[in-house]
Amino acid sequence: MENKNELSDEVFWKKKIKEHYKTFIVIIIAGVCAIIGMLLVLFWFMQTSPIGGQGSWSFNDWSLMHVVCFIILLILWELLFVGIPVALFFGVGGYIWWNRLSEEKKQEFRDREKKKTHRARDAGGGGGFGLFMFIAYCVYMAVQGYYDVSFGTFPYSFWIYSWFLTLMWILIVLGIPACLILLIVYLTVWRKRSK
């Protein structure tokens, strides 16, 4: 049954691509232009940003503070020059395309959506742990006074050991309260249920 559904999905979308081939060509061209725009903004920012010395700094000139500032500014410039225009293009374009469709074609999409069962998919992502760990690492390095120290000052093992120390402090700060809460819940709720 699932194979038939997948096959019918494939047939359905092939049919829709043939019916609306101009729209799909515009979507592909816009996607390629967005990727090229992202790369151009990245190259422009690398060559003009004072963080990184307009692209002339070596690895020893960078510090954790420089990396964080560089990433934040790059994300903001990418959003300004690429993200917002692309979102507007696809939002307005999708709205215009949907309004130009006949009611029968709109109903085909609606019926197709009602038939589908939505399953949660595991995308295999980190679930935000990487970002949390990076923020905790930045906080730990700032507390230790190494936030603005260039990477070449210490051997690479120092930075790795600092990461493990950050993980240790996270486990201590989050683990001790979690153990206490579990102990209290065990003594007050679970133990009474077992009696």
C-alpha positions as CSV (number, residue, x, y, z in Angstrom):
1,M,0.0,0.0,0.0
2,E,2.8,2.3,0.9
3,N,4.6,1.7,-2.4
4,K,1.4,2.5,-4.3
5,N,1.1,5.7,-2.4
6,E,4.7,6.7,-3.1
7,L,4.2,5.8,-6.8
8,S,1.0,7.8,-6.9
9,D,2.9,10.7,-5.3
10,E,5.6,10.5,-7.9
11,V,3.0,10.3,-10.7
12,F,1.0,13.2,-9.2
13,W,4.1,15.5,-9.0
14,K,5.3,14.6,-12.4
15,K,1.9,15.5,-13.8
16,K,2.0,18.8,-11.8
17,I,5.5,19.6,-13.0
18,K,4.4,19.1,-16.6
19,E,1.3,21.3,-16.1
20,H,3.2,24.1,-14.4
21,Y,6.7,23.7,-16.0
22,K,7.2,27.4,-16.3
23,T,6.7,27.9,-12.6
24,F,9.1,25.1,-11.8
25,I,11.7,26.6,-14.1
26,V,11.3,29.9,-12.4
27,I,11.7,28.2,-9.0
28,I,14.9,26.4,-10.1
29,I,16.4,29.6,-11.6
30,A,15.5,31.5,-8.4
31,G,17.1,28.8,-6.2
32,V,20.3,28.9,-8.3
33,C,20.3,32.7,-8.1
34,A,19.8,32.6,-4.3
35,I,22.8,30.2,-3.9
36,I,25.0,32.4,-6.1
37,G,23.8,35.5,-4.2
38,M,24.7,33.8,-0.9
39,L,28.2,33.0,-2.1
40,L,28.7,36.5,-3.5
41,V,27.6,38.0,-0.1
42,L,30.0,35.7,1.7
43,F,32.9,36.7,-0.6
44,W,32.1,40.4,-0.4
45,F,31.9,40.2,3.4
46,M,35.2,38.3,3.7
47,Q,36.9,41.0,1.6
48,T,35.4,44.0,3.2
49,S,34.9,43.1,6.9
50,P,37.2,44.6,9.4
51,I,36.8,41.4,11.3
52,G,39.4,39.2,9.5
53,G,41.4,42.2,8.2
54,Q,39.5,42.3,4.8
55,G,40.5,38.6,4.3
56,S,44.2,39.0,5.2
57,W,44.3,37.5,8.7
58,S,45.9,34.2,9.3
59,F,44.5,31.6,11.7
60,N,46.7,33.0,14.5
61,D,45.0,36.4,14.3
62,W,41.6,35.1,15.1
63,S,40.1,34.7,18.5
64,L,36.8,33.1,19.6
65,M,35.3,36.6,19.9
66,H,36.2,37.4,16.3
67,V,34.7,34.1,15.1
68,V,31.4,34.8,16.9
69,C,31.2,38.4,15.7
70,F,32.1,37.3,12.1
71,I,29.3,34.6,12.1
72,I,26.7,37.0,13.5
73,L,27.5,39.8,11.1
74,L,27.6,37.3,8.1
75,I,24.2,35.9,9.1
76,L,22.7,39.4,9.3
77,W,24.2,40.4,5.9
78,E,23.0,37.2,4.3
79,L,19.5,37.8,5.6
80,L,19.5,41.4,4.4
81,F,20.8,40.8,0.9
82,V,19.5,37.3,0.2
83,G,17.1,35.9,2.8
84,I,14.5,38.6,2.9
85,P,14.4,39.2,-0.9
86,V,14.2,35.4,-1.5
87,A,11.4,35.1,1.1
88,L,9.5,38.0,-0.5
89,F,10.0,36.6,-4.0
90,F,8.7,33.1,-3.1
91,G,6.0,34.4,-0.8
92,V,4.6,36.9,-3.3
93,G,5.2,34.6,-6.3
94,G,3.5,31.7,-4.5
95,Y,0.5,33.9,-3.6
96,I,0.1,35.1,-7.2
97,W,0.5,31.6,-8.6
98,W,-2.0,30.1,-6.2
99,N,-4.6,32.9,-7.0
100,R,-4.2,32.3,-10.8
101,L,-5.0,28.5,-10.4
102,S,-8.5,27.4,-11.3
103,E,-10.7,26.1,-8.4
104,E,-10.4,22.5,-9.8
105,K,-6.6,22.6,-9.6
106,K,-6.7,24.1,-6.1
107,Q,-9.1,21.4,-5.1
108,E,-6.7,18.7,-6.4
109,F,-3.9,20.0,-4.1
110,R,-6.3,20.3,-1.1
111,D,-7.6,16.8,-1.6
112,R,-4.1,15.5,-2.0
113,E,-3.1,17.1,1.3
114,K,-6.1,15.7,3.1
115,K,-5.3,12.1,2.0
116,K,-1.7,12.3,3.1
117,T,-0.8,11.2,6.6
118,H,1.9,13.2,8.1
119,R,4.6,11.3,9.9
120,A,7.3,12.8,12.1
121,R,10.6,12.2,10.4
122,D,13.9,12.0,12.0
123,A,16.1,14.3,10.1
124,G,19.2,13.1,11.9
125,G,20.1,16.6,13.2
126,G,21.7,17.5,16.5
127,G,18.5,18.9,18.0
128,G,20.2,22.1,19.0
129,F,22.9,20.5,21.2
130,G,25.7,21.8,19.0
131,L,24.5,25.4,19.3
132,F,23.9,25.1,23.0
133,M,27.4,23.6,23.4
134,F,29.0,26.4,21.3
135,I,27.2,29.1,23.4
136,A,28.3,27.3,26.6
137,Y,31.9,27.1,25.3
138,C,31.9,30.9,24.5
139,V,30.6,31.6,28.1
140,Y,33.2,29.3,29.6
141,M,36.1,30.9,27.6
142,A,34.8,34.4,28.5
143,V,34.7,33.5,32.2
144,Q,38.2,32.0,32.0
145,G,39.4,35.2,30.3
146,Y,40.4,33.6,27.0
147,Y,37.5,34.9,24.8
148,D,39.7,37.5,23.0
149,V,42.9,35.4,22.9
150,S,44.1,34.5,19.4
151,F,44.0,30.8,18.5
152,G,47.7,30.7,17.9
153,T,48.6,31.7,21.5
154,F,47.9,28.1,22.8
155,P,48.3,24.7,21.2
156,Y,45.2,23.2,19.7
157,S,45.0,20.7,22.6
158,F,44.2,23.7,24.9
159,W,41.0,24.5,22.9
160,I,39.9,20.8,22.9
161,Y,40.5,20.4,26.6
162,S,38.5,23.6,27.2
163,W,35.6,22.0,25.2
164,F,35.7,19.0,27.5
165,L,35.9,21.2,30.6
166,T,32.8,23.1,29.3
167,L,31.0,19.7,28.9
168,M,32.0,18.8,32.4
169,W,30.6,22.0,33.8
170,I,27.4,21.6,31.9
171,L,27.0,18.1,33.4
172,I,27.7,19.4,36.9
173,V,25.4,22.5,36.6
174,L,22.5,20.6,35.0
175,G,23.2,17.1,36.5
176,I,23.2,17.9,40.2
177,P,19.8,19.7,40.1
178,A,18.4,16.9,37.9
179,C,19.6,14.2,40.4
180,L,18.1,16.1,43.3
181,I,14.8,16.5,41.5
182,L,14.7,12.8,40.6
183,L,15.5,11.9,44.2
184,I,12.7,14.1,45.5
185,V,10.3,12.7,43.0
186,Y,11.3,9.1,43.8
187,L,10.9,9.7,47.6
188,T,7.6,11.5,47.3
189,V,5.8,10.1,44.3
190,W,7.2,6.8,43.0
191,R,8.0,5.2,46.3
192,K,4.4,5.8,47.5
193,R,3.0,4.2,44.3
194,S,5.1,1.1,44.8
195,K,3.7,0.6,48.4
